[in-house]
Amino acid sequence: MNSSISERIVTIRSSLPTSVKLIAVSKQVSAEAIRSAYNAGIRDFGESRIQEAASKQAELQDLPDITWHFIGHLQGNKAKKAIEQFPWIHSVDNLKLAQRLDQLAQQLGVSPQVCLQVKILPDPSKSGWSVPELLADLPTLNQYKSLQIQGLMTIPPSGLKDSEILSVFNRNRELAKEIQEQNWSHIKMQHLSMGMSGDYKLAVQAGATMVRLGTILFGDRY
Ligand SMILES: *Cc1c(COP(=O)(O)O)cnc(C)c1O
């Protein structure tokens, strides 16, 4: 790609409704490239590895108004660091992890914003709750008062047609609505974190409030 990061950001930003938060996924991207995206107006960055993020966060300490979002699979032994480094965690993918994060958050006196990762369709390659598992765990999740549960995150299985991807995203929105209508005191469903470079237009069509874009902003990392 020969257009600059800032040009790509302007183009994509202008194609998104203003209500949709653009999270620039900066995994495997240098601190310098993050700085370019920041200078083009991005304030939300997504990382999927605690260690890799830590060194970039240290280099970018002079940019205090960045909000860091953790979007990768989180191992229990990294939970404390995740809470310390990230005000948002999109990838809370099982009850045990949620419980651990809640306990740590309480001890640290913080209130991380989290999304629950759900698998709308079965997908052995990903972690996350199945829909029935999630519904069954809601009463327990509602007791985790240090976690600010804000919504659902989903990634469709790979290899689906656009119409199938769209229906996964639509089903995720409907699931969030169903949960919201159960009126839990400590589970909010205001956010839908869905949409990556290949499918964010479908996600926005289905009501995403946060899209997580890497390749389309920073170019091919792989
Ligand atoms: C890498 C990653 C993204 C960004 O993917 P692109 O296809 O590069 O836009 C979004 N969400 C998660 C969870 C990721 O791991």
The ligand as an SDF file (V2000), in Angstrom:
LIG
                    3D

 15 15  0  0  0  0  0  0  0  0999 V2000
   -5.6410   -8.9420   15.0190 C   0  0  0  0  0  0  0  0  0  0  0  0
   -6.9890   -8.7090   15.5410 C   0  0  0  0  0  0  0  0  0  0  0  0
   -7.8270   -7.7270   14.9830 C   0  0  0  0  0  0  0  0  0  0  0  0
   -7.4570   -6.9160   13.7640 C   0  0  0  0  0  0  0  0  0  0  0  0
   -7.4510   -7.7400   12.6460 O   0  0  0  0  0  0  0  0  0  0  0  0
   -7.2490   -7.1580   11.1600 P   0  0  0  0  0  0  0  0  0  0  0  0
   -7.8020   -8.2170   10.2960 O   0  0  0  0  0  0  0  0  0  0  0  0
   -5.7880   -6.9550   10.9890 O   0  0  0  0  0  0  0  0  0  0  0  0
   -8.0130   -5.8970   11.0940 O   0  0  0  0  0  0  0  0  0  0  0  0
   -9.0680   -7.5350   15.5680 C   0  0  0  0  0  0  0  0  0  0  0  0
   -9.4780   -8.2550   16.6260 N   0  0  0  0  0  0  0  0  0  0  0  0
   -8.7120   -9.1990   17.1810 C   0  0  0  0  0  0  0  0  0  0  0  0
   -9.2300   -9.9570   18.3400 C   0  0  0  0  0  0  0  0  0  0  0  0
   -7.4470   -9.4620   16.6550 C   0  0  0  0  0  0  0  0  0  0  0  0
   -6.6980  -10.4150   17.2180 O   0  0  0  0  0  0  0  0  0  0  0  0
  1  2  1  0
  2  3  1  0
  2 14  2  0
  3  4  1  0
  3 10  2  0
  4  5  1  0
  5  6  1  0
  6  7  2  0
  6  8  1  0
  6  9  1  0
 10 11  1  0
 11 12  2  0
 12 13  1  0
 12 14  1  0
 14 15  1  0
M  END
$$$$
